[in-house]
Amino acid sequence: MDVRETNRRVIEQFRAGGEIEGMHRDRLLLLTTTGRKSGRPYTTPMMFHPDGDRVLVIASNIGAPRHPDWYLNLAADPNVTVEVGDETYSATAESLRGEERERVWRQIKELYPFFADHEAKTSRTIPVVALRRAG
């Protein structure tokens, strides 16, 4: 499976406003980060979890030993763009830490058990990132 091609197709379908093959549109957002090396914008489709006035995204990378590129990008520059539903807005990304991260991570794994599978595959701590609307 070509991940770049899949992401390109999902982004296209998302922005067209229709169905997204193999995914639940109501749980999907597009996150645009700035490349930490290139300075170019990169858009990645991903699942999100609503949490009050913010949305949460999980940098599980399907349990790979390395953080996903989008996470490394926002760690270098937390100013991102979020597309969810038919809305686009600027946001600030913040990795949750300490007790808040542990509490939220437990909840996420209860709601979405596949994240526990991802965690079992890796020795790294999987980041939970809050995206909060700017301004």
TABELLIN-V705075 format. One record per backbone hydrogen bond with DSSP energy under -1.0 kcal/mol. CO is the residue of the C=O (numbers start at 1). NH is the residue of the N-H. Records with the same first field share a line. If there is no record, write none. Layout:
CO: NH + NH
This chain:
2: 6
3: 7
4: 8
5: 9
6: 10
7: 11
8: 12
9: 13
10: 14
11: 15
12: 16
13: 18
14: 17
20: 23
24: 27
25: 28
27: 48
29: 46
30: 83
31: 44
32: 81
33: 42
35: 39
40: 35
42: 33
44: 31
46: 29
49: 56
51: 54
54: 51
55: 131
56: 49
57: 129
58: 60
60: 63
61: 64
68: 72
69: 73
70: 74
71: 75
72: 76
73: 77
78: 93
80: 91
81: 32
82: 89
83: 30
84: 87
87: 84
89: 82
90: 134
91: 80
92: 132
94: 130
97: 101
98: 102
99: 103
100: 104
101: 105
102: 106
103: 107
104: 108
105: 109
106: 110
107: 111
108: 112
112: 115
113: 116 + 117
114: 118
115: 119
116: 120
119: 122
127: 59
128: 96
129: 57
130: 94
131: 55
132: 92
